[in-house]
Amino acid sequence: MTEKPLLWMTREENIQRPKRKPIFRPVNRPEHQRQLNKFSPKFSRLGSVLSKPNARLELKDDPTGIAPDRALVFEVVGLLSDFAKTAKSAGLEFLGSFEEEYDPDEDFYYTSQKTGAKEDKSVSGVVYLAMPDLKAMEQLYSLWRRYQEGKSFETGQGQWKTLFANLKDVRPWGPQDRVTDNFITDVEFWMDSSREKNFLFEMDLWFSNSTAKQQAALVEVRTVLENLGGRIVHSSRIPEVQYYGVLAELSNEDISFLKNVETNPFAKLDAIMHLSPRAMALCPSSQSIGTVDIPKGESLTDPVAALIDGYPYARHNCLSGRISVDDFLNIEARCPANNRHHGTAMASLILHGDLHNDDEPSLDTNLVVIPVLQTVKNDRGELEETTPDDQLAIDVIYNAVKRLKEGVDGHEATAPDVVVINHSLGDPKAPYANRISPWAKVLDYLAFKYKVLFVVSAGNHSHKLDFPSQQSIRAFEDLPEDELQDCYFKSIALDMRNRTLLPPAEAINAMTVGAWHADACEAGHPRTLVDVLPQQNGPSPISAVGLGHKRAIKPDLFYDGGRILGRIMPNGDCCAIVPLVQPTNYSGQQVAAPSVAGDSNATTNLCGTSNATALITRKAIQLNEMLDELEDRFPESFVPQSHRAVMLKALLAHGCRWPKDLDKLDKLIEPIGRYQHSPRRTNIARLLGMGRPDISRVLSCTAQRATLIFWDNIVVDRCHKVRIPLPPSLSAKKEIRTLTTTLAWLSPINSRHQQYRQAVLDLNIEAGECGVERKKQLQAPNTTIERGTLIHNIYEGTKAVALNDDIEASIICRQQAGHLDVEVPYALVVSFEVGVDSEIDVYEEACAYLGISIQQPIAP
């Protein structure tokens, strides 16, 4: 046990939260007559057809028109307080909503508060989706008539007037909405391939609470599919996240008709929301290039972490006796022993770290491994590991976690005490594009339900990186290291749109991890290969970057993922680097690997966000051990099972910092100029997250640094207050001091609401009273920090102020995406520190304030 363990705080108050007045900037909107001129033709046609006896058939016959049982799209500028109730008042079934940005036009635009001139700034809006039947369409037309005639609306229907006044468009959900760009790309890829396998794709059907409607939708889809010679392979309905998905298969040699919305029969099916590529995780195989000897694990503790990944090579001496495999898919037969690469590597990293690093101790804990990847041969004849092609990946993950924590089909939970789940998997066919994926929704739901922390990889992008400022390979090779680093960051920033997160990395409750370009491999590399970051101080060239949902910081943090070397190539008027993703002896992290010869000590070198994620899971296990040791010594410090996940989430982030020498990014990353501070730092946060964590800062304290933890549940509209001790010896002294605060929580979700996150927590702290202010450099803007479920702030100062015994911190809970009626678990970690050369013993004075006596443990 450390000499100076972490300290703990208690709640002082639980009061009603203070209300704050929202700030709205008004948008210029069209006059009433303008809206009538624009939309009356659509509603007049609807009214004329509704008066006919065969109205339903006539409306349905027009695939481009508004019709019963066809999703209706309302594009609205601004935000309605609760469209679900608004829709229900007219008999419409609410399907969901998502945010949208519109270019300013003659109807909706902002004006300058100084000049009154029209601004070229996008206007925020929301797309609302609802499913009408014939009766609801009659009611909708009646409501439009009220608005048209300027009549008052009945109680409970007043928001329809607001909707019509702010309506930008009303239209049916049509073929163009159903056929995604990713789907067309996947069709083209399959047509260009060897076509040894049938074409698999997914259909997301509109979710309904009506079982009869869902069955009718499935029958309609099956009929069309079977008429084309296809079949439904698998379907899944997950009510908790309003998901109803179908995995479909077509055996036709020519599927070119799927590319065109005019010829694609599924594009015309009202039951379908989206046609998408098959959601999958894809992990390339590697070859063994070394060996290692690890002593067999003995007296292992019960598992606190699980790994959802490939089937591990359990005979390897790195894993033998250290893992428990729960093969609930009976996938072992589909995974030849010599091709169990990814699961073996991830388990190795979690249990032993980078094997290049001799200072990394092996963990004395068991690890639960849930295999969900099978071995397949790609179109190039290479072996890969991917999620089963006969099941929806989302359903596999949902059932794996449910089995782990709750049990299914009458069987008990396999590992109910697990609080950390490593998820180094991602869907390469559907990069995140501002809408939460069903996969991420499932993780968010499961995280809150079971109070677990998913540690998720951000995803890898292995395409070339252009260096536009370098017009020749020779000039690039002659760059000094500092200039090479500058050139690298500029190039990555220009390519961010092509390096977005891979689902489910956008999950708001998860800890999403990007790869830092660093490892412990000391081998040199040949001159034919280039290391674009020889200082190992930046994100990996293959790591996905942010941001996440509603521009929240994602990845949350970056951690060592191995150095990626590359080859220089000319590319038009510039040069480019092609990352070398295959294992080499020259870089990467050493991990356990299977071998063709069946050796039990083979290794290989790997790089990527999967590695970084596994290492963060490893750190979470070590932090959990620290909490156990703290409880053994001080029972009053006990962090219950219900709060372990959220406490680990806060502790993992608490040591995050942007490297000091990267303050130069303020002069490299766009936008540069006056009043661009916040958007520039937000763009830097895309590349750095909240930083690279120093876990040693939260494993123990020092004389100059006291770290305190606090945990609780909070309900909506409440305010919890805690007191943070200050060192009296610092009063009125002009010494450097730093206050670091990290608040983490798990939020319930509303998957149909555009805000999605139901619980918003705020952390207010009287930082100025201890002579510090929020750092203006080397961290993201506070408006960006507050968009997720993790708030991490660093305050610094040297101001000589008269200190009180403590300062107050307030944790406030607000609801955002509909009614919040459950307790929200959260954890707060606070550190106060002075310079390392200071004679002030911050830790001792914090103990005195808290009444905690830290006696040194007796050596065994």
Secondary structure as the mmCIF struct_conf table of DSSP 4:
data_model
#
loop_
_struct_conf.conf_type_id
_struct_conf.id
_struct_conf.beg_label_comp_id
_struct_conf.beg_label_asym_id
_struct_conf.beg_label_seq_id
_struct_conf.end_label_comp_id
_struct_conf.end_label_asym_id
_struct_conf.end_label_seq_id
BEND BEND1 GLU A 3 LYS A 4
STRN STRN1 LEU A 7 TRP A 8
STRN STRN2 ARG A 11 GLN A 16
HELX_LH_PP_P HELX_LH_PP_P1 ARG A 17 LYS A 19
HELX_LH_PP_P HELX_LH_PP_P2 PRO A 26 VAL A 27
STRN STRN3 ASN A 28 ASN A 28
HELX_RH_AL_P HELX_RH_AL_P1 HIS A 32 LEU A 50
TURN_TY1_P TURN_TY1_P1 SER A 51 SER A 51
BEND BEND2 LYS A 52 LYS A 52
TURN_TY1_P TURN_TY1_P2 PRO A 53 ASN A 54
HELX_RH_AL_P HELX_RH_AL_P2 ALA A 55 ASP A 61
TURN_TY1_P TURN_TY1_P3 PRO A 63 THR A 64
BEND BEND3 GLY A 65 GLY A 65
TURN_TY1_P TURN_TY1_P4 PRO A 68 ASP A 69
BEND BEND4 ARG A 70 ARG A 70
STRN STRN4 LEU A 72 VAL A 77
BEND BEND5 GLY A 78 GLY A 78
BEND BEND6 SER A 81 SER A 81
HELX_RH_AL_P HELX_RH_AL_P3 PHE A 83 SER A 89
TURN_TY1_P TURN_TY1_P5 ALA A 90 GLY A 91
HELX_LH_PP_P HELX_LH_PP_P3 LEU A 92 LEU A 92
STRN STRN5 GLU A 93 TYR A 102
BEND BEND7 GLU A 106 PHE A 108
STRN STRN6 TYR A 109 TYR A 109
STRN STRN7 THR A 111 THR A 111
TURN_TY1_P TURN_TY1_P6 GLN A 113 THR A 115
HELX_LH_PP_P HELX_LH_PP_P4 ALA A 117 ALA A 117
STRN STRN8 LYS A 118 LYS A 118
HELX_LH_PP_P HELX_LH_PP_P5 GLU A 119 GLU A 119
STRN STRN9 VAL A 123 MET A 131
HELX_RH_AL_P HELX_RH_AL_P4 LEU A 134 GLU A 149
TURN_TY1_P TURN_TY1_P7 GLY A 150 GLY A 150
HELX_LH_PP_P HELX_LH_PP_P6 LYS A 151 GLU A 154
TURN_TY1_P TURN_TY1_P8 THR A 155 GLY A 156
TURN_TY1_P TURN_TY1_P9 GLY A 158 GLY A 158
HELX_RH_AL_P HELX_RH_AL_P5 GLN A 159 ALA A 165
TURN_TY1_P TURN_TY1_P10 ASN A 166 ASN A 166
STRN STRN10 LEU A 167 PRO A 172
HELX_RH_AL_P HELX_RH_AL_P6 PRO A 175 ARG A 178
STRN STRN11 VAL A 179 VAL A 179
HELX_RH_AL_P HELX_RH_AL_P7 ASP A 181 ASP A 192
BEND BEND8 SER A 193 SER A 193
BEND BEND9 LYS A 197 LYS A 197
STRN STRN12 PHE A 199 LEU A 205
HELX_LH_PP_P HELX_LH_PP_P7 TRP A 206 PHE A 207
BEND BEND10 ASN A 209 ASN A 209
HELX_RH_AL_P HELX_RH_AL_P8 THR A 211 ASN A 227
TURN_TY1_P TURN_TY1_P11 LEU A 228 GLY A 229
STRN STRN13 ARG A 231 ILE A 238
HELX_RH_3T_P HELX_RH_3T_P1 PRO A 239 VAL A 241
TURN_TY1_P TURN_TY1_P12 GLN A 242 GLN A 242
STRN STRN14 TYR A 243 LEU A 250
BEND BEND11 GLU A 253 GLU A 253
HELX_RH_3T_P HELX_RH_3T_P2 SER A 256 LEU A 258
TURN_TY1_P TURN_TY1_P13 LYS A 259 LYS A 259
BEND BEND12 ASN A 260 ASN A 260
TURN_TY1_P TURN_TY1_P14 VAL A 261 THR A 263
HELX_RH_3T_P HELX_RH_3T_P3 PRO A 265 LYS A 268
TURN_TY1_P TURN_TY1_P15 ASP A 270 ALA A 271
STRN STRN15 ILE A 272 PRO A 277
HELX_LH_PP_P HELX_LH_PP_P8 ARG A 278 ALA A 279
STRN STRN16 LEU A 282 PRO A 284
STRN STRN17 GLY A 290 THR A 291
HELX_LH_PP_P HELX_LH_PP_P9 PRO A 295 GLY A 297
BEND BEND13 SER A 299 SER A 299
HELX_LH_PP_P HELX_LH_PP_P10 LEU A 300 LEU A 300
STRN STRN18 THR A 301 THR A 301
HELX_LH_PP_P HELX_LH_PP_P11 ASP A 302 PRO A 303
STRN STRN19 ALA A 305 GLY A 310
HELX_LH_PP_P HELX_LH_PP_P12 TYR A 311 PRO A 312
TURN_TY1_P TURN_TY1_P16 ALA A 314 ARG A 315
BEND BEND14 HIS A 316 HIS A 316
TURN_TY1_P TURN_TY1_P17 ASN A 317 ARG A 322
STRN STRN20 ILE A 323 VAL A 325
TURN_TY1_P TURN_TY1_P18 PHE A 328 LEU A 329
HELX_RH_3T_P HELX_RH_3T_P4 GLU A 332 ARG A 334
BEND BEND15 CYS A 335 CYS A 335
HELX_RH_3T_P HELX_RH_3T_P5 ALA A 337 ASN A 339
HELX_RH_AL_P HELX_RH_AL_P9 HIS A 342 HIS A 352
TURN_TY1_P TURN_TY1_P19 LEU A 355 HIS A 356
TURN_TY1_P TURN_TY1_P20 ASP A 358 ASP A 359
HELX_LH_PP_P HELX_LH_PP_P13 GLU A 360 LEU A 363
STRN STRN21 THR A 365 THR A 365
STRN STRN22 LEU A 367 LYS A 377
TURN_TY1_P TURN_TY1_P21 ASP A 379 ARG A 380
BEND BEND16 GLY A 381 GLY A 381
STRN STRN23 LEU A 383 THR A 386
BEND BEND17 THR A 387 THR A 387
TURN_TY1_P TURN_TY1_P22 ASP A 389 ASP A 390
BEND BEND18 GLN A 391 GLN A 391
HELX_RH_AL_P HELX_RH_AL_P10 ALA A 393 LYS A 405
TURN_TY1_P TURN_TY1_P23 GLU A 406 GLU A 406
BEND BEND19 VAL A 408 VAL A 408
TURN_TY1_P TURN_TY1_P24 ASP A 409 GLY A 410
HELX_LH_PP_P HELX_LH_PP_P14 HIS A 411 ALA A 413
BEND BEND20 THR A 414 THR A 414
TURN_TY1_P TURN_TY1_P25 PRO A 416 ASP A 417
STRN STRN24 VAL A 420 HIS A 423
TURN_TY1_P TURN_TY1_P26 PRO A 428 LYS A 429
BEND BEND21 ALA A 430 ALA A 430
BEND BEND22 ASN A 434 ARG A 435
HELX_RH_AL_P HELX_RH_AL_P11 PRO A 438 TYR A 450
TURN_TY1_P TURN_TY1_P27 LYS A 451 LYS A 451
STRN STRN25 LEU A 453 SER A 457
STRN STRN26 ASN A 460 ASN A 460
BEND BEND23 HIS A 463 HIS A 463
STRN STRN27 LEU A 465 PHE A 467
TURN_TY1_P TURN_TY1_P28 PRO A 468 SER A 469
HELX_RH_AL_P HELX_RH_AL_P12 ILE A 473 GLU A 477
TURN_TY1_P TURN_TY1_P29 ASP A 478 ASP A 478
HELX_RH_AL_P HELX_RH_AL_P13 GLU A 481 LEU A 494
TURN_TY1_P TURN_TY1_P30 ASP A 495 ASP A 495
HELX_RH_3T_P HELX_RH_3T_P6 MET A 496 ASN A 498
BEND BEND24 ARG A 499 ARG A 499
HELX_LH_PP_P HELX_LH_PP_P15 THR A 500 LEU A 502
TURN_TY1_P TURN_TY1_P31 PRO A 503 GLU A 506
BEND BEND25 ILE A 508 ALA A 510
STRN STRN28 MET A 511 TRP A 516
BEND BEND26 HIS A 517 HIS A 517
TURN_TY1_P TURN_TY1_P32 ARG A 527 THR A 528
BEND BEND27 LEU A 529 LEU A 529
STRN STRN29 VAL A 530 VAL A 530
BEND BEND28 VAL A 532 VAL A 532
TURN_TY1_P TURN_TY1_P33 PRO A 534 GLN A 535
BEND BEND29 GLY A 538 GLY A 538
STRN STRN30 PRO A 539 PRO A 539
TURN_TY1_P TURN_TY1_P34 PRO A 541 ILE A 542
STRN STRN31 SER A 543 SER A 543
HELX_RH_3T_P HELX_RH_3T_P7 HIS A 549 ARG A 551
BEND BEND30 PRO A 555 ASP A 556
STRN STRN32 LEU A 557 ASP A 560
HELX_LH_PP_P HELX_LH_PP_P16 ARG A 563 LEU A 565
STRN STRN33 GLY A 566 ASN A 571
TURN_TY1_P TURN_TY1_P35 GLY A 572 ASP A 573
STRN STRN34 CYS A 574 PRO A 579
BEND BEND31 GLN A 582 GLN A 582
BEND BEND32 ASN A 585 GLY A 588
STRN STRN35 GLN A 589 ALA A 592
TURN_TY1_P TURN_TY1_P36 VAL A 596 ALA A 597
BEND BEND33 SER A 600 ASN A 601
STRN STRN36 ALA A 602 LEU A 606
BEND BEND34 GLY A 608 GLY A 608
HELX_RH_AL_P HELX_RH_AL_P14 THR A 609 ARG A 633
HELX_RH_3T_P HELX_RH_3T_P8 PRO A 635 SER A 637
HELX_RH_AL_P HELX_RH_AL_P15 GLN A 641 HIS A 654
TURN_TY1_P TURN_TY1_P37 GLY A 655 GLY A 655
STRN STRN37 CYS A 656 ARG A 657
HELX_RH_3T_P HELX_RH_3T_P9 LYS A 660 LYS A 667
TURN_TY1_P TURN_TY1_P38 LEU A 668 LEU A 668
BEND BEND35 ILE A 669 GLU A 670
HELX_LH_PP_P HELX_LH_PP_P17 PRO A 671 PRO A 671
BEND BEND36 GLY A 673 GLY A 673
TURN_TY1_P TURN_TY1_P39 ARG A 674 TYR A 675
HELX_RH_AL_P HELX_RH_AL_P16 HIS A 677 LEU A 688
TURN_TY1_P TURN_TY1_P40 GLY A 689 MET A 690
STRN STRN38 ARG A 692 PRO A 693
TURN_TY1_P TURN_TY1_P41 ILE A 695 ILE A 695
HELX_RH_AL_P HELX_RH_AL_P17 SER A 696 LEU A 699
STRN STRN39 THR A 702 THR A 702
TURN_TY1_P TURN_TY1_P42 ALA A 703 GLN A 704
STRN STRN40 ARG A 705 ILE A 714
TURN_TY1_P TURN_TY1_P43 VAL A 716 ASP A 717
STRN STRN41 ARG A 718 PRO A 725
HELX_RH_3T_P HELX_RH_3T_P10 PRO A 728 LEU A 730
TURN_TY1_P TURN_TY1_P44 SER A 731 ALA A 732
STRN STRN42 ARG A 737 TRP A 745
STRN STRN43 ILE A 749 ILE A 749
TURN_TY1_P TURN_TY1_P45 SER A 751 ARG A 752
BEND BEND37 HIS A 753 GLN A 755
STRN STRN44 ARG A 757 ARG A 757
STRN STRN45 ALA A 759 ILE A 765
HELX_RH_3T_P HELX_RH_3T_P11 ALA A 767 CYS A 770
TURN_TY1_P TURN_TY1_P46 GLY A 771 GLY A 771
STRN STRN46 GLU A 773 ARG A 774
BEND BEND38 LYS A 776 GLN A 779
HELX_RH_AL_P HELX_RH_AL_P18 ASN A 782 ILE A 785
TURN_TY1_P TURN_TY1_P47 GLU A 786 ARG A 787
BEND BEND39 GLY A 788 THR A 789
STRN STRN47 LEU A 790 GLY A 797
BEND BEND40 ASP A 805 ASP A 805
STRN STRN48 ASP A 806 GLN A 815
BEND BEND41 ALA A 817 GLY A 818
BEND BEND42 VAL A 822 VAL A 822
STRN STRN49 VAL A 824 VAL A 834
TURN_TY1_P TURN_TY1_P48 VAL A 836 ASP A 837
HELX_RH_AL_P HELX_RH_AL_P19 VAL A 842 LEU A 850
TURN_TY1_P TURN_TY1_P49 GLY A 851 GLY A 851
HELX_LH_PP_P HELX_LH_PP_P18 GLN A 855 ALA A 859
#
